[in-house]
């Protein structure tokens, strides 16, 4: 069985849509509505997480802060950062970190599925 996808996004509708789309691809999805909860879920499930999707703009803890905390925890799962802003603007602080990729919002169903499967090594 594939490892789970951890989706950290403060927008309920986005998490629900991602969950529905990835379940169609037979992927298990774990959801968190903020970075603090996302890190707690990661800590409890780290061996079962194959990829982490992080929204860059969230209250409580930004996506960049979440990524920083994941790296401090020696996270080996690939990370997909997502934003409605441009890729260049969203990824500049992560230059040279090859375990981090980008997915533009709003999501296209095929792009989302293909990106997740690709970074998980399943495509």
C-alpha positions as CSV (number, residue, x, y, z in Angstrom):
1,X,0.0,0.0,0.0
2,X,1.1,3.5,-0.8
3,X,2.1,5.9,1.9
4,X,-0.3,8.7,2.9
5,X,-0.3,12.3,1.7
6,X,-0.4,14.9,4.4
7,X,-2.3,18.0,3.3
8,X,-1.7,21.1,5.4
9,X,-4.0,23.9,4.3
10,X,-6.2,26.3,6.2
11,X,-9.0,26.3,3.7
12,X,-11.5,23.5,4.3
13,X,-12.8,23.4,0.8
14,X,-9.2,23.0,-0.6
15,X,-8.4,20.1,1.8
16,X,-11.7,18.4,1.0
17,X,-11.1,18.8,-2.8
18,X,-7.6,17.5,-2.5
19,X,-8.8,14.6,-0.4
20,X,-11.5,13.7,-2.9
21,X,-9.1,13.9,-5.9
22,X,-6.3,11.9,-4.3
23,X,-8.7,9.2,-3.0
24,X,-9.8,8.7,-6.6
25,X,-6.1,7.8,-7.2
26,X,-6.3,5.3,-4.3
27,X,-4.1,7.4,-2.0
28,X,-4.7,7.8,1.7
29,X,-4.9,11.5,2.8
30,X,-4.2,13.0,6.2
31,X,-5.5,16.5,6.7
32,X,-4.5,19.4,8.9
33,X,-6.0,22.9,9.0
34,X,-2.9,24.7,10.2
35,X,0.9,24.1,10.6
36,X,0.8,23.2,14.3
37,X,-1.7,20.5,13.7
38,X,0.2,19.4,10.6
39,X,3.4,19.0,12.5
40,X,1.6,17.0,15.2
41,X,0.1,14.6,12.5
42,X,3.6,14.3,10.9
43,X,5.2,13.4,14.3
44,X,2.6,10.7,14.9
45,X,2.6,9.3,11.4
46,X,6.0,10.1,9.9
47,X,6.7,6.5,8.8
48,X,3.4,6.4,6.9
49,X,3.7,9.7,5.1
50,X,5.0,9.7,1.5
51,X,4.6,13.3,0.6
52,X,3.5,16.5,2.4
53,X,1.5,19.3,0.7
54,X,1.8,22.7,2.4
55,X,0.0,25.9,1.6
56,X,2.3,28.8,1.8
57,X,-0.2,31.4,3.2
58,X,-1.8,30.2,6.5
59,X,-2.6,31.8,9.8
60,X,-0.9,30.6,13.0
61,X,2.2,29.3,11.1
62,X,3.2,30.0,7.5
63,X,4.0,27.3,5.0
64,X,7.7,28.4,5.1
65,X,7.7,27.9,8.9
66,X,6.1,24.5,8.5
67,X,8.8,23.5,6.0
68,X,11.5,24.8,8.4
69,X,10.1,22.7,11.3
70,X,9.8,19.6,9.1
71,X,13.5,20.0,8.1
72,X,14.4,20.3,11.8
73,X,12.6,17.0,12.3
74,X,14.8,15.4,9.6
75,X,11.7,14.9,7.4
76,X,12.7,12.8,4.4
77,X,9.3,12.9,2.7
78,X,9.2,15.1,-0.4
79,X,7.3,18.4,0.2
80,X,5.0,20.1,-2.3
81,X,4.4,23.8,-1.5
82,X,1.4,25.3,-3.0
83,X,0.2,28.9,-3.5
84,X,-1.9,31.1,-5.6
85,X,1.2,33.3,-6.1
86,X,3.8,32.5,-8.7
87,X,6.2,29.7,-8.5
88,X,9.2,32.0,-8.5
89,X,7.8,34.1,-5.7
90,X,6.8,31.0,-3.6
91,X,9.9,29.0,-4.0
92,X,12.8,31.5,-3.9
93,X,13.6,30.8,-0.3
94,X,13.8,27.0,-1.0
95,X,16.4,27.3,-3.8
96,X,18.7,24.3,-3.9
97,X,16.4,22.1,-1.8
98,X,15.6,19.3,-4.3
99,X,13.0,17.6,-2.0
100,X,10.7,20.6,-2.4
101,X,8.5,21.1,-5.4
102,X,5.7,23.5,-6.3
103,X,2.1,23.2,-7.4
104,X,0.1,26.3,-8.5
105,X,-3.3,27.0,-7.1
106,X,-6.0,26.6,-8.2
107,X,-5.3,22.9,-8.7
108,X,-6.0,21.1,-12.0
109,X,-7.1,17.6,-11.1
110,X,-4.6,15.9,-13.4
111,X,-1.7,18.2,-12.4
112,X,-2.4,17.5,-8.7
113,X,-2.6,13.7,-9.1
114,X,0.4,13.6,-11.4
115,X,2.6,15.8,-9.2
116,X,1.8,13.8,-6.0
117,X,2.4,10.4,-7.8
118,X,5.6,11.8,-9.4
119,X,7.2,13.0,-6.1
120,X,6.1,9.8,-4.4
121,X,7.9,7.9,-7.2
122,X,4.7,6.1,-8.3
123,X,4.3,7.5,-11.8
